[in-house]
Amino acid sequence: MRKDASQFSKFVIPDLDCVLTEEWDYTFIIWHKNNGAVDALRPYILNSMLHHFSD
């Protein structure tokens, strides 16, 4: 919990037209345009035993 903002990860996924950001509380947020990115990432989310708000 002692990272400064520059040390958090941001991943741009051009094929899905979305961005995945790591936040201060170690959550990850998928920024998308409701174009199927979450559906495409769902298998990875579930296999990682993670959850998203629409679960």
mmJSON file of the N, C-alpha and C atoms, coordinates in Angstrom:
{"data_MODEL":{"atom_site":{
"group_PDB":["ATOM","ATOM","ATOM","ATOM","ATOM","ATOM","ATOM","ATOM","ATOM","ATOM","ATOM","ATOM","ATOM","ATOM","ATOM","ATOM","ATOM","ATOM","ATOM","ATOM","ATOM","ATOM","ATOM","ATOM","ATOM","ATOM","ATOM","ATOM","ATOM","ATOM","ATOM","ATOM","ATOM","ATOM","ATOM","ATOM","ATOM","ATOM","ATOM","ATOM","ATOM","ATOM","ATOM","ATOM","ATOM","ATOM","ATOM","ATOM","ATOM","ATOM","ATOM","ATOM","ATOM","ATOM","ATOM","ATOM","ATOM","ATOM","ATOM","ATOM","ATOM","ATOM","ATOM","ATOM","ATOM","ATOM","ATOM","ATOM","ATOM","ATOM","ATOM","ATOM","ATOM","ATOM","ATOM","ATOM","ATOM","ATOM","ATOM","ATOM","ATOM","ATOM","ATOM","ATOM","ATOM","ATOM","ATOM","ATOM","ATOM","ATOM","ATOM","ATOM","ATOM","ATOM","ATOM","ATOM","ATOM","ATOM","ATOM","ATOM","ATOM","ATOM","ATOM","ATOM","ATOM","ATOM","ATOM","ATOM","ATOM","ATOM","ATOM","ATOM","ATOM","ATOM","ATOM","ATOM","ATOM","ATOM","ATOM","ATOM","ATOM","ATOM","ATOM","ATOM","ATOM","ATOM","ATOM","ATOM","ATOM","ATOM","ATOM","ATOM","ATOM","ATOM","ATOM","ATOM","ATOM","ATOM","ATOM","ATOM","ATOM","ATOM","ATOM","ATOM","ATOM","ATOM","ATOM","ATOM","ATOM","ATOM","ATOM","ATOM","ATOM","ATOM","ATOM","ATOM","ATOM","ATOM","ATOM","ATOM","ATOM","ATOM","ATOM","ATOM","ATOM"],
"id":[1,2,3,4,5,6,7,8,9,10,11,12,13,14,15,16,17,18,19,20,21,22,23,24,25,26,27,28,29,30,31,32,33,34,35,36,37,38,39,40,41,42,43,44,45,46,47,48,49,50,51,52,53,54,55,56,57,58,59,60,61,62,63,64,65,66,67,68,69,70,71,72,73,74,75,76,77,78,79,80,81,82,83,84,85,86,87,88,89,90,91,92,93,94,95,96,97,98,99,100,101,102,103,104,105,106,107,108,109,110,111,112,113,114,115,116,117,118,119,120,121,122,123,124,125,126,127,128,129,130,131,132,133,134,135,136,137,138,139,140,141,142,143,144,145,146,147,148,149,150,151,152,153,154,155,156,157,158,159,160,161,162,163,164,165],
"type_symbol":["N","C","C","N","C","C","N","C","C","N","C","C","N","C","C","N","C","C","N","C","C","N","C","C","N","C","C","N","C","C","N","C","C","N","C","C","N","C","C","N","C","C","N","C","C","N","C","C","N","C","C","N","C","C","N","C","C","N","C","C","N","C","C","N","C","C","N","C","C","N","C","C","N","C","C","N","C","C","N","C","C","N","C","C","N","C","C","N","C","C","N","C","C","N","C","C","N","C","C","N","C","C","N","C","C","N","C","C","N","C","C","N","C","C","N","C","C","N","C","C","N","C","C","N","C","C","N","C","C","N","C","C","N","C","C","N","C","C","N","C","C","N","C","C","N","C","C","N","C","C","N","C","C","N","C","C","N","C","C","N","C","C","N","C","C"],
"label_atom_id":["N","CA","C","N","CA","C","N","CA","C","N","CA","C","N","CA","C","N","CA","C","N","CA","C","N","CA","C","N","CA","C","N","CA","C","N","CA","C","N","CA","C","N","CA","C","N","CA","C","N","CA","C","N","CA","C","N","CA","C","N","CA","C","N","CA","C","N","CA","C","N","CA","C","N","CA","C","N","CA","C","N","CA","C","N","CA","C","N","CA","C","N","CA","C","N","CA","C","N","CA","C","N","CA","C","N","CA","C","N","CA","C","N","CA","C","N","CA","C","N","CA","C","N","CA","C","N","CA","C","N","CA","C","N","CA","C","N","CA","C","N","CA","C","N","CA","C","N","CA","C","N","CA","C","N","CA","C","N","CA","C","N","CA","C","N","CA","C","N","CA","C","N","CA","C","N","CA","C","N","CA","C","N","CA","C","N","CA","C","N","CA","C"],
"label_alt_id":[null,null,null,null,null,null,null,null,null,null,null,null,null,null,null,null,null,null,null,null,null,null,null,null,null,null,null,null,null,null,null,null,null,null,null,null,null,null,null,null,null,null,null,null,null,null,null,null,null,null,null,null,null,null,null,null,null,null,null,null,null,null,null,null,null,null,null,null,null,null,null,null,null,null,null,null,null,null,null,null,null,null,null,null,null,null,null,null,null,null,null,null,null,null,null,null,null,null,null,null,null,null,null,null,null,null,null,null,null,null,null,null,null,null,null,null,null,null,null,null,null,null,null,null,null,null,null,null,null,null,null,null,null,null,null,null,null,null,null,null,null,null,null,null,null,null,null,null,null,null,null,null,null,null,null,null,null,null,null,null,null,null,null,null,null],
"label_comp_id":["MET","MET","MET","ARG","ARG","ARG","LYS","LYS","LYS","ASP","ASP","ASP","ALA","ALA","ALA","SER","SER","SER","GLN","GLN","GLN","PHE","PHE","PHE","SER","SER","SER","LYS","LYS","LYS","PHE","PHE","PHE","VAL","VAL","VAL","ILE","ILE","ILE","PRO","PRO","PRO","ASP","ASP","ASP","LEU","LEU","LEU","ASP","ASP","ASP","CYS","CYS","CYS","VAL","VAL","VAL","LEU","LEU","LEU","THR","THR","THR","GLU","GLU","GLU","GLU","GLU","GLU","TRP","TRP","TRP","ASP","ASP","ASP","TYR","TYR","TYR","THR","THR","THR","PHE","PHE","PHE","ILE","ILE","ILE","ILE","ILE","ILE","TRP","TRP","TRP","HIS","HIS","HIS","LYS","LYS","LYS","ASN","ASN","ASN","ASN","ASN","ASN","GLY","GLY","GLY","ALA","ALA","ALA","VAL","VAL","VAL","ASP","ASP","ASP","ALA","ALA","ALA","LEU","LEU","LEU","ARG","ARG","ARG","PRO","PRO","PRO","TYR","TYR","TYR","ILE","ILE","ILE","LEU","LEU","LEU","ASN","ASN","ASN","SER","SER","SER","MET","MET","MET","LEU","LEU","LEU","HIS","HIS","HIS","HIS","HIS","HIS","PHE","PHE","PHE","SER","SER","SER","ASP","ASP","ASP"],
"label_asym_id":["A","A","A","A","A","A","A","A","A","A","A","A","A","A","A","A","A","A","A","A","A","A","A","A","A","A","A","A","A","A","A","A","A","A","A","A","A","A","A","A","A","A","A","A","A","A","A","A","A","A","A","A","A","A","A","A","A","A","A","A","A","A","A","A","A","A","A","A","A","A","A","A","A","A","A","A","A","A","A","A","A","A","A","A","A","A","A","A","A","A","A","A","A","A","A","A","A","A","A","A","A","A","A","A","A","A","A","A","A","A","A","A","A","A","A","A","A","A","A","A","A","A","A","A","A","A","A","A","A","A","A","A","A","A","A","A","A","A","A","A","A","A","A","A","A","A","A","A","A","A","A","A","A","A","A","A","A","A","A","A","A","A","A","A","A"],
"label_entity_id":["1","1","1","1","1","1","1","1","1","1","1","1","1","1","1","1","1","1","1","1","1","1","1","1","1","1","1","1","1","1","1","1","1","1","1","1","1","1","1","1","1","1","1","1","1","1","1","1","1","1","1","1","1","1","1","1","1","1","1","1","1","1","1","1","1","1","1","1","1","1","1","1","1","1","1","1","1","1","1","1","1","1","1","1","1","1","1","1","1","1","1","1","1","1","1","1","1","1","1","1","1","1","1","1","1","1","1","1","1","1","1","1","1","1","1","1","1","1","1","1","1","1","1","1","1","1","1","1","1","1","1","1","1","1","1","1","1","1","1","1","1","1","1","1","1","1","1","1","1","1","1","1","1","1","1","1","1","1","1","1","1","1","1","1","1"],
"label_seq_id":[1,1,1,2,2,2,3,3,3,4,4,4,5,5,5,6,6,6,7,7,7,8,8,8,9,9,9,10,10,10,11,11,11,12,12,12,13,13,13,14,14,14,15,15,15,16,16,16,17,17,17,18,18,18,19,19,19,20,20,20,21,21,21,22,22,22,23,23,23,24,24,24,25,25,25,26,26,26,27,27,27,28,28,28,29,29,29,30,30,30,31,31,31,32,32,32,33,33,33,34,34,34,35,35,35,36,36,36,37,37,37,38,38,38,39,39,39,40,40,40,41,41,41,42,42,42,43,43,43,44,44,44,45,45,45,46,46,46,47,47,47,48,48,48,49,49,49,50,50,50,51,51,51,52,52,52,53,53,53,54,54,54,55,55,55],
"pdbx_PDB_ins_code":[null,null,null,null,null,null,null,null,null,null,null,null,null,null,null,null,null,null,null,null,null,null,null,null,null,null,null,null,null,null,null,null,null,null,null,null,null,null,null,null,null,null,null,null,null,null,null,null,null,null,null,null,null,null,null,null,null,null,null,null,null,null,null,null,null,null,null,null,null,null,null,null,null,null,null,null,null,null,null,null,null,null,null,null,null,null,null,null,null,null,null,null,null,null,null,null,null,null,null,null,null,null,null,null,null,null,null,null,null,null,null,null,null,null,null,null,null,null,null,null,null,null,null,null,null,null,null,null,null,null,null,null,null,null,null,null,null,null,null,null,null,null,null,null,null,null,null,null,null,null,null,null,null,null,null,null,null,null,null,null,null,null,null,null,null],
"Cartn_x":[0.82,0.0,0.86,2.132,3.004,3.492,2.824,3.193,2.719,3.502,2.956,2.256,1.528,0.665,1.432,2.689,3.464,3.809,3.644,4.009,2.839,1.647,0.507,0.484,-0.03,-0.028,-1.226,-0.98,-2.046,-1.764,-2.743,-2.584,-3.599,-3.12,-3.991,-4.139,-5.386,-5.663,-6.361,-5.571,-6.153,-7.173,-6.939,-7.872,-9.266,-9.342,-10.632,-11.09,-10.272,-10.589,-10.906,-9.998,-10.208,-8.866,-8.957,-7.784,-8.042,-7.012,-7.085,-6.155,-6.687,-5.865,-5.843,-4.695,-4.539,-4.735,-5.562,-5.877,-5.172,-5.27,-4.552,-4.842,-6.039,-6.403,-6.192,-5.391,-5.018,-6.195,-7.225,-8.28,-7.877,-8.467,-8.235,-9.558,-9.525,-10.73,-10.562,-11.599,-11.623,-12.414,-11.753,-12.399,-12.734,-14.02,-14.434,-15.632,-16.005,-17.112,-18.328,-18.465,-19.577,-19.637,-18.459,-18.35,-17.954,-18.132,-17.8,-16.486,-15.77,-14.477,-14.623,-15.622,-15.811,-16.146,-16.984,-17.313,-16.069,-15.203,-13.976,-13.014,-13.015,-12.116,-12.702,-14.002,-14.679,-13.989,-13.571,-12.9,-11.635,-10.884,-9.664,-9.999,-11.045,-11.498,-11.909,-12.717,-13.207,-12.09,-11.199,-10.09,-9.125,-9.086,-8.231,-8.925,-10.179,-10.997,-11.241,-11.353,-11.675,-13.168,-13.661,-15.07,-15.172,-16.306,-16.55,-17.937,-18.186,-19.372,-20.674,-20.693,-21.957,-22.207,-21.303,-21.538,-22.658],
"Cartn_y":[-1.202,0.0,1.26,1.117,2.282,2.69,2.238,2.638,4.058,4.788,6.06,5.813,6.78,6.606,6.138,6.51,6.131,4.649,3.948,2.534,1.591,2.121,1.274,0.946,-0.213,-0.686,-0.162,0.064,0.401,-0.4,-1.167,-1.991,-1.56,-1.217,-0.894,-2.17,-2.555,-3.756,-3.309,-2.994,-2.431,-3.343,-4.647,-5.571,-5.533,-5.185,-5.112,-3.671,-2.721,-1.301,-0.971,-1.416,-1.156,-0.932,-0.477,-0.25,-0.92,-1.56,-2.196,-1.423,-0.874,-0.081,-0.714,-0.624,-1.033,0.211,0.11,1.276,1.207,2.266,2.407,1.292,0.674,-0.393,-1.773,-1.823,-3.062,-3.738,-2.972,-3.468,-3.129,-3.841,-3.565,-3.154,-2.126,-1.619,-1.766,-2.299,-2.403,-1.213,-0.35,0.81,0.402,0.399,-0.099,0.688,0.419,1.123,0.225,-0.778,-1.726,-2.388,-2.771,-3.344,-4.816,-5.48,-6.895,-7.185,-6.165,-6.379,-7.208,-6.913,-7.667,-9.123,-9.354,-10.728,-11.47,-10.802,-11.429,-11.738,-10.886,-11.08,-11.98,-12.249,-13.026,-14.359,-15.17,-16.434,-16.222,-15.172,-14.883,-14.387,-13.579,-13.078,-14.248,-15.155,-16.294,-17.273,-17.554,-18.48,-17.94,-16.636,-16.007,-15.889,-16.369,-16.304,-14.854,-13.975,-12.58,-12.369,-11.196,-10.864,-9.499,-9.228,-7.871,-7.449,-6.164,-5.605,-6.159,-6.644,-7.141,-8.605,-9.232,-10.614,-10.659],
"Cartn_z":[0.0,0.0,0.0,-0.296,-0.266,-1.659,-2.691,-4.052,-4.317,-5.118,-5.577,-6.916,-7.39,-8.564,-9.797,-9.929,-11.114,-11.146,-10.039,-9.972,-10.242,-10.428,-10.725,-12.213,-12.532,-13.924,-14.699,-15.991,-16.938,-18.196,-18.651,-19.835,-20.886,-22.053,-23.177,-23.997,-24.278,-25.059,-26.339,-27.374,-28.601,-29.272,-29.27,-29.935,-29.32,-28.034,-27.348,-27.149,-27.575,-27.42,-25.963,-25.067,-23.639,-22.947,-21.706,-20.864,-19.529,-18.985,-17.67,-16.757,-15.66,-14.748,-13.357,-12.708,-11.319,-10.466,-9.459,-8.631,-7.277,-6.509,-5.238,-4.242,-4.334,-3.394,-4.011,-5.071,-5.77,-6.459,-6.747,-7.622,-9.052,-9.978,-11.392,-12.01,-12.831,-13.479,-14.985,-15.634,-17.088,-17.608,-18.356,-18.972,-20.399,-20.73,-22.035,-22.55,-23.789,-24.432,-24.595,-23.729,-23.79,-25.171,-25.662,-26.994,-26.974,-25.846,-25.745,-25.053,-24.61,-23.953,-22.683,-21.872,-20.625,-20.939,-21.941,-22.332,-22.806,-23.554,-24.04,-22.894,-21.874,-20.732,-19.646,-19.706,-18.662,-18.347,-19.328,-18.975,-18.144,-18.448,-17.689,-16.279,-16.189,-14.884,-13.996,-14.536,-13.76,-13.42,-14.373,-14.115,-13.07,-12.918,-11.906,-10.568,-10.506,-9.29,-8.882,-9.883,-9.65,-9.887,-9.581,-9.742,-10.38,-10.997,-11.464,-10.984,-11.038,-10.399,-10.929,-12.16,-12.687,-12.336,-11.543,-11.08,-10.074],
"occupancy":[1.0,1.0,1.0,1.0,1.0,1.0,1.0,1.0,1.0,1.0,1.0,1.0,1.0,1.0,1.0,1.0,1.0,1.0,1.0,1.0,1.0,1.0,1.0,1.0,1.0,1.0,1.0,1.0,1.0,1.0,1.0,1.0,1.0,1.0,1.0,1.0,1.0,1.0,1.0,1.0,1.0,1.0,1.0,1.0,1.0,1.0,1.0,1.0,1.0,1.0,1.0,1.0,1.0,1.0,1.0,1.0,1.0,1.0,1.0,1.0,1.0,1.0,1.0,1.0,1.0,1.0,1.0,1.0,1.0,1.0,1.0,1.0,1.0,1.0,1.0,1.0,1.0,1.0,1.0,1.0,1.0,1.0,1.0,1.0,1.0,1.0,1.0,1.0,1.0,1.0,1.0,1.0,1.0,1.0,1.0,1.0,1.0,1.0,1.0,1.0,1.0,1.0,1.0,1.0,1.0,1.0,1.0,1.0,1.0,1.0,1.0,1.0,1.0,1.0,1.0,1.0,1.0,1.0,1.0,1.0,1.0,1.0,1.0,1.0,1.0,1.0,1.0,1.0,1.0,1.0,1.0,1.0,1.0,1.0,1.0,1.0,1.0,1.0,1.0,1.0,1.0,1.0,1.0,1.0,1.0,1.0,1.0,1.0,1.0,1.0,1.0,1.0,1.0,1.0,1.0,1.0,1.0,1.0,1.0,1.0,1.0,1.0,1.0,1.0,1.0],
"B_iso_or_equiv":[0.0,0.0,0.0,0.0,0.0,0.0,0.0,0.0,0.0,0.0,0.0,0.0,0.0,0.0,0.0,0.0,0.0,0.0,0.0,0.0,0.0,0.0,0.0,0.0,0.0,0.0,0.0,0.0,0.0,0.0,0.0,0.0,0.0,0.0,0.0,0.0,0.0,0.0,0.0,0.0,0.0,0.0,0.0,0.0,0.0,0.0,0.0,0.0,0.0,0.0,0.0,0.0,0.0,0.0,0.0,0.0,0.0,0.0,0.0,0.0,0.0,0.0,0.0,0.0,0.0,0.0,0.0,0.0,0.0,0.0,0.0,0.0,0.0,0.0,0.0,0.0,0.0,0.0,0.0,0.0,0.0,0.0,0.0,0.0,0.0,0.0,0.0,0.0,0.0,0.0,0.0,0.0,0.0,0.0,0.0,0.0,0.0,0.0,0.0,0.0,0.0,0.0,0.0,0.0,0.0,0.0,0.0,0.0,0.0,0.0,0.0,0.0,0.0,0.0,0.0,0.0,0.0,0.0,0.0,0.0,0.0,0.0,0.0,0.0,0.0,0.0,0.0,0.0,0.0,0.0,0.0,0.0,0.0,0.0,0.0,0.0,0.0,0.0,0.0,0.0,0.0,0.0,0.0,0.0,0.0,0.0,0.0,0.0,0.0,0.0,0.0,0.0,0.0,0.0,0.0,0.0,0.0,0.0,0.0,0.0,0.0,0.0,0.0,0.0,0.0],
"pdbx_formal_charge":[null,null,null,null,null,null,null,null,null,null,null,null,null,null,null,null,null,null,null,null,null,null,null,null,null,null,null,null,null,null,null,null,null,null,null,null,null,null,null,null,null,null,null,null,null,null,null,null,null,null,null,null,null,null,null,null,null,null,null,null,null,null,null,null,null,null,null,null,null,null,null,null,null,null,null,null,null,null,null,null,null,null,null,null,null,null,null,null,null,null,null,null,null,null,null,null,null,null,null,null,null,null,null,null,null,null,null,null,null,null,null,null,null,null,null,null,null,null,null,null,null,null,null,null,null,null,null,null,null,null,null,null,null,null,null,null,null,null,null,null,null,null,null,null,null,null,null,null,null,null,null,null,null,null,null,null,null,null,null,null,null,null,null,null,null],
"auth_seq_id":[1,1,1,2,2,2,3,3,3,4,4,4,5,5,5,6,6,6,7,7,7,8,8,8,9,9,9,10,10,10,11,11,11,12,12,12,13,13,13,14,14,14,15,15,15,16,16,16,17,17,17,18,18,18,19,19,19,20,20,20,21,21,21,22,22,22,23,23,23,24,24,24,25,25,25,26,26,26,27,27,27,28,28,28,29,29,29,30,30,30,31,31,31,32,32,32,33,33,33,34,34,34,35,35,35,36,36,36,37,37,37,38,38,38,39,39,39,40,40,40,41,41,41,42,42,42,43,43,43,44,44,44,45,45,45,46,46,46,47,47,47,48,48,48,49,49,49,50,50,50,51,51,51,52,52,52,53,53,53,54,54,54,55,55,55],
"auth_comp_id":["MET","MET","MET","ARG","ARG","ARG","LYS","LYS","LYS","ASP","ASP","ASP","ALA","ALA","ALA","SER","SER","SER","GLN","GLN","GLN","PHE","PHE","PHE","SER","SER","SER","LYS","LYS","LYS","PHE","PHE","PHE","VAL","VAL","VAL","ILE","ILE","ILE","PRO","PRO","PRO","ASP","ASP","ASP","LEU","LEU","LEU","ASP","ASP","ASP","CYS","CYS","CYS","VAL","VAL","VAL","LEU","LEU","LEU","THR","THR","THR","GLU","GLU","GLU","GLU","GLU","GLU","TRP","TRP","TRP","ASP","ASP","ASP","TYR","TYR","TYR","THR","THR","THR","PHE","PHE","PHE","ILE","ILE","ILE","ILE","ILE","ILE","TRP","TRP","TRP","HIS","HIS","HIS","LYS","LYS","LYS","ASN","ASN","ASN","ASN","ASN","ASN","GLY","GLY","GLY","ALA","ALA","ALA","VAL","VAL","VAL","ASP","ASP","ASP","ALA","ALA","ALA","LEU","LEU","LEU","ARG","ARG","ARG","PRO","PRO","PRO","TYR","TYR","TYR","ILE","ILE","ILE","LEU","LEU","LEU","ASN","ASN","ASN","SER","SER","SER","MET","MET","MET","LEU","LEU","LEU","HIS","HIS","HIS","HIS","HIS","HIS","PHE","PHE","PHE","SER","SER","SER","ASP","ASP","ASP"],
"auth_asym_id":["A","A","A","A","A","A","A","A","A","A","A","A","A","A","A","A","A","A","A","A","A","A","A","A","A","A","A","A","A","A","A","A","A","A","A","A","A","A","A","A","A","A","A","A","A","A","A","A","A","A","A","A","A","A","A","A","A","A","A","A","A","A","A","A","A","A","A","A","A","A","A","A","A","A","A","A","A","A","A","A","A","A","A","A","A","A","A","A","A","A","A","A","A","A","A","A","A","A","A","A","A","A","A","A","A","A","A","A","A","A","A","A","A","A","A","A","A","A","A","A","A","A","A","A","A","A","A","A","A","A","A","A","A","A","A","A","A","A","A","A","A","A","A","A","A","A","A","A","A","A","A","A","A","A","A","A","A","A","A","A","A","A","A","A","A"],
"auth_atom_id":["N","CA","C","N","CA","C","N","CA","C","N","CA","C","N","CA","C","N","CA","C","N","CA","C","N","CA","C","N","CA","C","N","CA","C","N","CA","C","N","CA","C","N","CA","C","N","CA","C","N","CA","C","N","CA","C","N","CA","C","N","CA","C","N","CA","C","N","CA","C","N","CA","C","N","CA","C","N","CA","C","N","CA","C","N","CA","C","N","CA","C","N","CA","C","N","CA","C","N","CA","C","N","CA","C","N","CA","C","N","CA","C","N","CA","C","N","CA","C","N","CA","C","N","CA","C","N","CA","C","N","CA","C","N","CA","C","N","CA","C","N","CA","C","N","CA","C","N","CA","C","N","CA","C","N","CA","C","N","CA","C","N","CA","C","N","CA","C","N","CA","C","N","CA","C","N","CA","C","N","CA","C","N","CA","C","N","CA","C","N","CA","C"],
"pdbx_PDB_model_num":[1,1,1,1,1,1,1,1,1,1,1,1,1,1,1,1,1,1,1,1,1,1,1,1,1,1,1,1,1,1,1,1,1,1,1,1,1,1,1,1,1,1,1,1,1,1,1,1,1,1,1,1,1,1,1,1,1,1,1,1,1,1,1,1,1,1,1,1,1,1,1,1,1,1,1,1,1,1,1,1,1,1,1,1,1,1,1,1,1,1,1,1,1,1,1,1,1,1,1,1,1,1,1,1,1,1,1,1,1,1,1,1,1,1,1,1,1,1,1,1,1,1,1,1,1,1,1,1,1,1,1,1,1,1,1,1,1,1,1,1,1,1,1,1,1,1,1,1,1,1,1,1,1,1,1,1,1,1,1,1,1,1,1,1,1]
}}}
